[in-house]
Amino acid sequence: MAETERSIFSRIIAGEIPADVVYDSERIIAFRDIAPQAPLHLLVVPKTELYRDVTELAAGDPDLLAELVATAEKLAAEHSDGDFRLVFNTGPGAGQTVFHVHAHVLSGQLEEGRLGQL
């Protein structure tokens, strides 16, 4: 992948762009979203650039997907009340703007009928 093609998440992982990191392991990083859509809005991102979206990750490395979900659960418990919504945008029509697989962890008094709204 050419330098200019690297995603913003790859640049955060490399330390080139600052982020409010709340978790960092060998395979996953998590940080606060800069435009939060809930009282707690974290992005949980695998450090690999191999997968554009969750369907590619599920097919290519189901263990990493399971680790990502477990990390989301742990972070929701640490930073909120433990209840959370886990969102994967898959494709531009679903709102995906960064094509480096990532999960949105949303928590804090979310109502069922208000997906995508504050």
C-alpha positions in Angstrom: 0.0 0.0 0.0 1.4 3.4 -1.0 2.1 6.0 1.7 -0.6 8.2 0.4 -3.2 5.4 0.6 -2.7 4.7 4.3 -5.9 5.2 6.3 -6.2 7.7 9.1 -6.3 4.7 11.5 -3.0 3.3 10.2 -1.5 6.8 10.8 -2.9 6.8 14.3 -1.5 3.3 15.0 1.9 4.5 13.7 1.8 7.5 16.0 1.7 10.0 13.2 -1.7 11.5 14.2 -2.6 12.0 17.9 -5.6 10.3 19.4 -7.1 9.9 22.8 -6.0 6.2 23.2 -7.8 4.2 25.8 -6.5 0.7 24.9 -3.4 -0.5 23.1 -2.4 -4.2 22.7 -0.3 -6.1 20.2 -3.2 -6.5 17.8 -5.8 -3.8 18.7 -6.0 -0.1 19.5 -9.0 1.8 20.8 -9.5 5.5 21.1 -12.2 8.1 21.5 -14.1 9.2 18.4 -13.5 12.9 17.6 -17.2 13.4 16.8 -18.9 11.3 19.4 -22.5 10.1 18.8 -23.1 8.9 22.4 -21.7 9.8 25.9 -19.1 7.1 25.3 -18.0 6.6 21.7 -14.9 4.6 21.1 -13.3 3.2 18.0 -11.8 -0.3 18.3 -9.4 -0.9 15.5 -7.3 -3.9 14.5 -3.7 -2.9 13.8 -3.6 -4.8 10.6 -4.5 -3.1 7.3 -5.5 -6.4 5.6 -9.3 -6.0 6.1 -11.5 -3.2 4.8 -14.6 -4.1 6.7 -16.1 -6.6 9.2 -17.1 -9.1 6.6 -13.5 -9.4 5.4 -12.3 -9.7 9.0 -14.8 -12.4 9.8 -13.7 -14.4 6.8 -10.0 -13.8 7.1 -9.3 -13.8 10.9 -12.3 -14.8 13.0 -10.1 -14.9 16.1 -9.1 -11.3 15.7 -12.8 -10.4 15.3 -13.6 -12.2 18.5 -10.7 -10.3 20.2 -12.1 -7.1 18.9 -15.6 -7.8 20.3 -14.1 -8.9 23.7 -12.1 -5.7 23.8 -15.3 -3.7 23.1 -17.0 -5.4 26.0 -14.1 -4.8 28.3 -13.9 -1.1 27.4 -17.7 -0.6 27.8 -17.4 -2.0 31.3 -14.4 0.2 32.2 -15.6 3.4 30.7 -19.4 3.2 31.1 -22.0 0.9 32.7 -21.1 -2.2 30.7 -24.1 -1.9 28.3 -23.1 -1.0 24.8 -24.0 -0.9 21.2 -21.4 -2.3 18.7 -21.6 -0.8 15.2 -19.7 -1.8 12.1 -20.4 0.3 9.0 -19.8 -1.8 6.0 -19.6 0.0 2.7 -20.1 3.7 1.7 -23.9 3.3 1.6 -23.9 2.3 5.2 -21.8 5.3 6.2 -18.3 3.7 6.1 -15.8 6.4 5.4 -12.5 4.8 6.5 -11.9 1.5 4.8 -9.8 -0.1 7.6 -12.1 -2.3 9.6 -13.2 -0.8 12.9 -16.0 -1.0 15.4 -17.9 1.9 17.1 -18.5 1.2 20.8 -21.4 3.4 21.9 -22.7 3.5 25.5 -24.5 5.7 27.9 -28.3 5.8 28.0 -28.9 4.8 24.4 -32.5 4.3 23.2 -33.4 1.6 20.7 -35.2 4.0 18.3 -32.4 6.5 18.2 -29.7 4.7 16.2 -27.5 7.3 14.6 -29.0 10.2 16.7 -28.0 11.8 19.9 
